[in-house]
């Protein structure tokens, strides 16, 4: 995989999707300004769909967006395997002093496996894990 790819996390997808989100403009600008290809994971998509439902969105409101993600027209989807899950579990135990989610840890492992350094996210956990947040300068220490 090209090292110029950018991993997109749940928080960035949501901010990009929701024009009323306070970070919509910063995330949109970061995504539109990059020439890199976009990558995410099936776990991030799971988390995003759950977030849409938790925010009380009806399926018809986000169905097209999610289907574009699944078909690969927006970004490539990396699949979390059992091996990735086990490495993520070990990472979660290693960083038990932080409140990383398991999905975060699967993303960290996938990014390291595919030699990805940049991430579009609002989640400061990626910076703690050593990744470069492409919207960090506009967001400071914003959390998911």
FIKOLZA-1660 file (N, C-alpha, C; in steps of 0.1 Angstrom, whole numbers, plus 5000, padded with zeros to 4 digits):
% residues 144
   i   px   py   pz ch aa at
   1 5008 4988 5000  A  X  N
   1 5000 5000 5000  A  X CA
   1 5009 5012 5000  A  X  C
   2 5004 5023 4993  A  X  N
   2 5012 5035 4992  A  X CA
   2 5013 5042 5006  A  X  C
   3 5025 5047 5009  A  X  N
   3 5026 5053 5022  A  X CA
   3 5020 5067 5022  A  X  C
   4 5015 5072 5010  A  X  N
   4 5009 5085 5009  A  X CA
   4 4994 5084 5011  A  X  C
   5 4989 5072 5016  A  X  N
   5 4975 5070 5019  A  X CA
   5 4972 5076 5033  A  X  C
   6 4960 5081 5034  A  X  N
   6 4955 5086 5047  A  X CA
   6 4944 5077 5053  A  X  C
   7 4946 5073 5065  A  X  N
   7 4935 5065 5072  A  X CA
   7 4925 5075 5077  A  X  C
   8 4912 5071 5075  A  X  N
   8 4901 5080 5080  A  X CA
   8 4894 5072 5091  A  X  C
   9 4893 5079 5102  A  X  N
   9 4887 5074 5114  A  X CA
   9 4872 5078 5115  A  X  C
  10 4865 5071 5124  A  X  N
  10 4850 5074 5126  A  X CA
  10 4847 5089 5128  A  X  C
  11 4854 5095 5137  A  X  N
  11 4851 5109 5140  A  X CA
  11 4852 5118 5128  A  X  C
  12 4862 5116 5119  A  X  N
  12 4863 5124 5107  A  X CA
  12 4852 5121 5097  A  X  C
  13 4849 5108 5096  A  X  N
  13 4838 5105 5087  A  X CA
  13 4825 5112 5091  A  X  C
  14 4822 5111 5104  A  X  N
  14 4810 5117 5109  A  X CA
  14 4810 5133 5107  A  X  C
  15 4821 5139 5111  A  X  N
  15 4822 5154 5109  A  X CA
  15 4821 5158 5094  A  X  C
  16 4826 5150 5085  A  X  N
  16 4825 5152 5071  A  X CA
  16 4811 5151 5067  A  X  C
  17 4804 5140 5071  A  X  N
  17 4790 5137 5067  A  X CA
  17 4780 5148 5073  A  X  C
  18 4782 5152 5085  A  X  N
  18 4772 5161 5092  A  X CA
  18 4777 5175 5090  A  X  C
  19 4771 5182 5081  A  X  N
  19 4774 5196 5078  A  X CA
  19 4772 5206 5090  A  X  C
  20 4765 5201 5100  A  X  N
  20 4762 5209 5112  A  X CA
  20 4773 5206 5123  A  X  C
  21 4781 5196 5121  A  X  N
  21 4791 5193 5131  A  X CA
  21 4801 5204 5132  A  X  C
  22 4806 5208 5143  A  X  N
  22 4815 5219 5145  A  X CA
  22 4828 5218 5139  A  X  C
  23 4832 5205 5135  A  X  N
  23 4845 5203 5129  A  X CA
  23 4843 5200 5114  A  X  C
  24 4831 5201 5108  A  X  N
  24 4829 5198 5094  A  X CA
  24 4838 5205 5085  A  X  C
  25 4840 5218 5087  A  X  N
  25 4848 5226 5077  A  X CA
  25 4862 5222 5078  A  X  C
  26 4868 5220 5090  A  X  N
  26 4882 5216 5091  A  X CA
  26 4885 5202 5085  A  X  C
  27 4876 5193 5088  A  X  N
  27 4878 5179 5082  A  X CA
  27 4876 5180 5067  A  X  C
  28 4866 5186 5062  A  X  N
  28 4864 5187 5048  A  X CA
  28 4876 5193 5041  A  X  C
  29 4881 5204 5047  A  X  N
  29 4892 5211 5041  A  X CA
  29 4905 5202 5040  A  X  C
  30 4907 5195 5051  A  X  N
  30 4918 5185 5052  A  X CA
  30 4917 5174 5041  A  X  C
  31 4905 5169 5040  A  X  N
  31 4903 5158 5030  A  X CA
  31 4904 5163 5016  A  X  C
  32 4898 5175 5013  A  X  N
  32 4899 5180 4999  A  X CA
  32 4913 5185 4995  A  X  C
  33 4921 5189 5005  A  X  N
  33 4934 5194 5002  A  X CA
  33 4944 5183 4999  A  X  C
  34 4942 5171 5004  A  X  N
  34 4952 5161 5002  A  X CA
  34 4951 5154 4989  A  X  C
  35 4962 5150 4983  A  X  N
  35 4962 5142 4971  A  X CA
  35 4963 5127 4974  A  X  C
  36 4964 5124 4987  A  X  N
  36 4966 5110 4991  A  X CA
  36 4953 5102 4988  A  X  C
  37 4954 5089 4987  A  X  N
  37 4942 5081 4986  A  X CA
  37 4938 5078 5001  A  X  C
  38 4925 5074 5002  A  X  N
  38 4919 5072 5015  A  X CA
  38 4917 5058 5018  A  X  C
  39 4919 5054 5031  A  X  N
  39 4918 5041 5036  A  X CA
  39 4910 5041 5049  A  X  C
  40 4903 5031 5052  A  X  N
  40 4896 5029 5065  A  X CA
  40 4895 5014 5067  A  X  C
  41 4888 5010 5078  A  X  N
  41 4886 4996 5081  A  X CA
  41 4871 4992 5082  A  X  C
  42 4869 4979 5082  A  X  N
  42 4855 4975 5084  A  X CA
  42 4851 4977 5098  A  X  C
  43 4860 4978 5108  A  X  N
  43 4856 4981 5121  A  X CA
  43 4852 4996 5123  A  X  C
  44 4859 5005 5115  A  X  N
  44 4855 5019 5115  A  X CA
  44 4842 5020 5109  A  X  C
  45 4839 5013 5099  A  X  N
  45 4825 5014 5093  A  X CA
  45 4815 5009 5103  A  X  C
  46 4818 4998 5110  A  X  N
  46 4808 4994 5120  A  X CA
  46 4806 5004 5131  A  X  C
  47 4817 5011 5135  A  X  N
  47 4816 5021 5145  A  X CA
  47 4808 5033 5140  A  X  C
  48 4810 5037 5127  A  X  N
  48 4803 5048 5121  A  X CA
  48 4788 5045 5120  A  X  C
  49 4784 5034 5116  A  X  N
  49 4770 5030 5114  A  X CA
  49 4764 5031 5128  A  X  C
  50 4771 5025 5138  A  X  N
  50 4765 5026 5152  A  X CA
  50 4764 5040 5157  A  X  C
  51 4774 5049 5154  A  X  N
  51 4773 5063 5157  A  X CA
  51 4761 5070 5151  A  X  C
  52 4759 5067 5138  A  X  N
  52 4747 5073 5131  A  X CA
  52 4734 5068 5138  A  X  C
  53 4733 5056 5142  A  X  N
  53 4721 5051 5149  A  X CA
  53 4720 5057 5163  A  X  C
  54 4731 5059 5170  A  X  N
  54 4731 5065 5183  A  X CA
  54 4726 5079 5182  A  X  C
  55 4730 5086 5171  A  X  N
  55 4726 5100 5170  A  X CA
  55 4712 5101 5164  A  X  C
  56 4705 5090 5164  A  X  N
  56 4691 5089 5160  A  X CA
  56 4688 5092 5145  A  X  C
  57 4698 5090 5136  A  X  N
  57 4696 5092 5122  A  X CA
  57 4689 5080 5117  A  X  C
  58 4680 5082 5107  A  X  N
  58 4673 5072 5100  A  X CA
  58 4682 5066 5090  A  X  C
  59 4679 5053 5086  A  X  N
  59 4688 5046 5077  A  X CA
  59 4689 5054 5063  A  X  C
  60 4677 5059 5059  A  X  N
  60 4677 5066 5046  A  X CA
  60 4686 5079 5046  A  X  C
  61 4689 5084 5058  A  X  N
  61 4698 5096 5059  A  X CA
  61 4712 5093 5056  A  X  C
  62 4717 5081 5059  A  X  N
  62 4731 5078 5057  A  X CA
  62 4734 5066 5048  A  X  C
  63 4723 5059 5043  A  X  N
  63 4725 5047 5035  A  X CA
  63 4734 5049 5023  A  X  C
  64 4732 5059 5015  A  X  N
  64 4739 5062 5003  A  X CA
  64 4754 5064 5007  A  X  C
  65 4757 5072 5017  A  X  N
  65 4771 5074 5021  A  X CA
  65 4778 5061 5025  A  X  C
  66 4771 5053 5033  A  X  N
  66 4777 5040 5038  A  X CA
  66 4779 5031 5026  A  X  C
  67 4769 5030 5017  A  X  N
  67 4771 5021 5005  A  X CA
  67 4782 5026 4996  A  X  C
  68 4784 5039 4995  A  X  N
  68 4796 5044 4987  A  X CA
  68 4809 5040 4994  A  X  C
  69 4809 5040 5007  A  X  N
  69 4821 5035 5014  A  X CA
  69 4823 5020 5012  A  X  C
  70 4813 5012 5013  A  X  N
  70 4814 4998 5011  A  X CA
  70 4819 4994 4997  A  X  C
  71 4814 5002 4987  A  X  N
  71 4818 4998 4974  A  X CA
  71 4832 5003 4970  A  X  C
  72 4838 5010 4978  A  X  N
  72 4852 5015 4975  A  X CA
  72 4852 5027 4967  A  X  C
  73 4841 5034 4965  A  X  N
  73 4842 5046 4956  A  X CA
  73 4847 5058 4964  A  X  C
  74 4848 5057 4977  A  X  N
  74 4853 5068 4985  A  X CA
  74 4867 5064 4991  A  X  C
  75 4869 5052 4995  A  X  N
  75 4881 5048 5000  A  X CA
  75 4883 5033 5000  A  X  C
  76 4895 5028 5002  A  X  N
  76 4897 5014 5003  A  X CA
  76 4894 5009 5017  A  X  C
  77 4888 4997 5019  A  X  N
  77 4885 4992 5032  A  X CA
  77 4895 4981 5035  A  X  C
  78 4902 4982 5046  A  X  N
  78 4911 4972 5051  A  X CA
  78 4902 4963 5061  A  X  C
  79 4904 4950 5059  A  X  N
  79 4896 4941 5068  A  X CA
  79 4904 4937 5080  A  X  C
  80 4898 4938 5092  A  X  N
  80 4904 4933 5104  A  X CA
  80 4902 4918 5105  A  X  C
  81 4914 4911 5105  A  X  N
  81 4914 4897 5106  A  X CA
  81 4916 4893 5121  A  X  C
  82 4915 4880 5123  A  X  N
  82 4918 4875 5137  A  X CA
  82 4932 4878 5142  A  X  C
  83 4941 4878 5133  A  X  N
  83 4955 4881 5136  A  X CA
  83 4956 4896 5141  A  X  C
  84 4949 4905 5133  A  X  N
  84 4949 4919 5137  A  X CA
  84 4942 4921 5150  A  X  C
  85 4931 4914 5152  A  X  N
  85 4924 4915 5165  A  X CA
  85 4933 4911 5177  A  X  C
  86 4941 4900 5175  A  X  N
  86 4950 4896 5186  A  X CA
  86 4960 4906 5189  A  X  C
  87 4966 4912 5178  A  X  N
  87 4976 4922 5180  A  X CA
  87 4970 4935 5186  A  X  C
  88 4957 4938 5183  A  X  N
  88 4950 4949 5188  A  X CA
  88 4948 4947 5203  A  X  C
  89 4944 4935 5207  A  X  N
  89 4942 4931 5221  A  X CA
  89 4955 4933 5229  A  X  C
  90 4966 4929 5223  A  X  N
  90 4979 4931 5230  A  X CA
  90 4982 4946 5232  A  X  C
  91 4979 4953 5221  A  X  N
  91 4982 4968 5222  A  X CA
  91 4973 4974 5232  A  X  C
  92 4960 4970 5233  A  X  N
  92 4951 4976 5243  A  X CA
  92 4956 4973 5257  A  X  C
  93 4962 4961 5260  A  X  N
  93 4967 4958 5273  A  X CA
  93 4980 4966 5275  A  X  C
  94 4988 4969 5265  A  X  N
  94 5000 4977 5266  A  X CA
  94 4997 4991 5270  A  X  C
  95 4986 4996 5265  A  X  N
  95 4982 5010 5267  A  X CA
  95 4971 5011 5277  A  X  C
  96 4970 5003 5287  A  X  N
  96 4959 5003 5296  A  X CA
  96 4957 5015 5304  A  X  C
  97 4967 5024 5304  A  X  N
  97 4966 5037 5311  A  X CA
  97 4959 5047 5303  A  X  C
  98 4956 5044 5290  A  X  N
  98 4948 5053 5281  A  X CA
  98 4934 5046 5279  A  X  C
  99 4925 5054 5275  A  X  N
  99 4911 5049 5272  A  X CA
  99 4909 5046 5257  A  X  C
 100 4919 5040 5251  A  X  N
 100 4917 5036 5237  A  X CA
 100 4906 5026 5236  A  X  C
 101 4898 5028 5225  A  X  N
 101 4888 5018 5222  A  X CA
 101 4895 5006 5215  A  X  C
 102 4888 4995 5214  A  X  N
 102 4893 4983 5207  A  X CA
 102 4894 4987 5192  A  X  C
 103 4884 4994 5187  A  X  N
 103 4885 4998 5173  A  X CA
 103 4897 5007 5170  A  X  C
 104 4900 5016 5179  A  X  N
 104 4912 5024 5178  A  X CA
 104 4924 5015 5177  A  X  C
 105 4925 5005 5185  A  X  N
 105 4937 4996 5185  A  X CA
 105 4938 4988 5172  A  X  C
 106 4926 4984 5167  A  X  N
 106 4927 4977 5154  A  X CA
 106 4931 4986 5143  A  X  C
 107 4927 4999 5144  A  X  N
 107 4932 5009 5134  A  X CA
 107 4947 5011 5135  A  X  C
 108 4952 5012 5147  A  X  N
 108 4967 5014 5149  A  X CA
 108 4974 5002 5143  A  X  C
 109 4970 4990 5146  A  X  N
 109 4977 4978 5140  A  X CA
 109 4976 4978 5125  A  X  C
 110 4964 4981 5119  A  X  N
 110 4963 4981 5105  A  X CA
 110 4972 4992 5099  A  X  C
 111 4972 5004 5105  A  X  N
 111 4981 5014 5100  A  X CA
 111 4996 5010 5100  A  X  C
 112 5000 5004 5111  A  X  N
 112 5014 5000 5112  A  X CA
 112 5017 4989 5102  A  X  C
 113 5008 4980 5101  A  X  N
 113 5010 4969 5091  A  X CA
 113 5011 4974 5077  A  X  C
 114 5003 4984 5073  A  X  N
 114 5003 4989 5060  A  X CA
 114 5012 5002 5058  A  X  C
 115 5020 5004 5069  A  X  N
 115 5029 5016 5068  A  X CA
 115 5023 5029 5065  A  X  C
 116 5011 5031 5072  A  X  N
 116 5004 5044 5071  A  X CA
 116 5008 5053 5083  A  X  C
 117 5011 5065 5080  A  X  N
 117 5015 5074 5091  A  X CA
 117 5004 5085 5094  A  X  C
 118 4997 5089 5083  A  X  N
 118 4987 5100 5085  A  X CA
 118 4973 5095 5087  A  X  C
 119 4966 5102 5095  A  X  N
 119 4952 5099 5098  A  X CA
 119 4944 5111 5098  A  X  C
 120 4932 5110 5093  A  X  N
 120 4922 5121 5094  A  X CA
 120 4912 5117 5105  A  X  C
 121 4913 5123 5116  A  X  N
 121 4906 5120 5128  A  X CA
 121 4905 5132 5137  A  X  C
 122 4895 5131 5147  A  X  N
 122 4894 5141 5157  A  X CA
 122 4898 5135 5171  A  X  C
 123 4902 5123 5170  A  X  N
 123 4905 5115 5182  A  X CA
 123 4920 5116 5185  A  X  C
 124 4924 5122 5196  A  X  N
 124 4937 5124 5200  A  X CA
 124 4945 5111 5203  A  X  C
 125 4938 5100 5204  A  X  N
 125 4945 5088 5207  A  X CA
 125 4954 5084 5196  A  X  C
 126 4951 5088 5184  A  X  N
 126 4960 5085 5173  A  X CA
 126 4974 5092 5174  A  X  C
 127 4973 5104 5179  A  X  N
 127 4986 5111 5182  A  X CA
 127 4994 5105 5193  A  X  C
 128 4987 5100 5204  A  X  N
 128 4993 5093 5215  A  X CA
 128 5000 5081 5209  A  X  C
 129 4994 5074 5200  A  X  N
 129 4999 5061 5194  A  X CA
 129 5010 5064 5184  A  X  C
 130 5013 5077 5181  A  X  N
 130 5024 5080 5172  A  X CA
 130 5021 5083 5158  A  X  C
 131 5008 5086 5155  A  X  N
 131 5004 5089 5141  A  X CA
 131 5002 5104 5139  A  X  C
 132 5004 5108 5127  A  X  N
 132 5002 5122 5123  A  X CA
 132 4988 5125 5120  A  X  C
 133 4981 5134 5128  A  X  N
 133 4968 5138 5125  A  X CA
 133 4968 5150 5115  A  X  C
 134 4961 5148 5104  A  X  N
 134 4962 5159 5094  A  X CA
 134 4953 5170 5097  A  X  C
 135 4944 5170 5107  A  X  N
 135 4936 5181 5111  A  X CA
 135 4940 5186 5125  A  X  C
 136 4951 5181 5130  A  X  N
 136 4955 5185 5144  A  X CA
 136 4957 5199 5146  A  X  C
 137 4964 5206 5136  A  X  N
 137 4967 5220 5138  A  X CA
 137 4954 5229 5140  A  X  C
 138 4943 5225 5134  A  X  N
 138 4931 5232 5135  A  X CA
 138 4923 5228 5147  A  X  C
 139 4926 5216 5153  A  X  N
 139 4918 5211 5163  A  X CA
 139 4925 5210 5177  A  X  C
 140 4938 5211 5177  A  X  N
 140 4945 5210 5190  A  X CA
 140 4943 5197 5196  A  X  C
 141 4937 5196 5208  A  X  N
 141 4936 5183 5215  A  X CA
 141 4921 5179 5215  A  X  C
 142 4914 5181 5204  A  X  N
 142 4900 5177 5203  A  X CA
 142 4899 5162 5205  A  X  C
 143 4888 5158 5212  A  X  N
 143 4885 5144 5214  A  X CA
 143 4873 5140 5206  A  X  C
 144 4872 5127 5204  A  X  N
 144 4861 5121 5197  A  X CA
 144 4848 5123 5203  A  X  C
% end
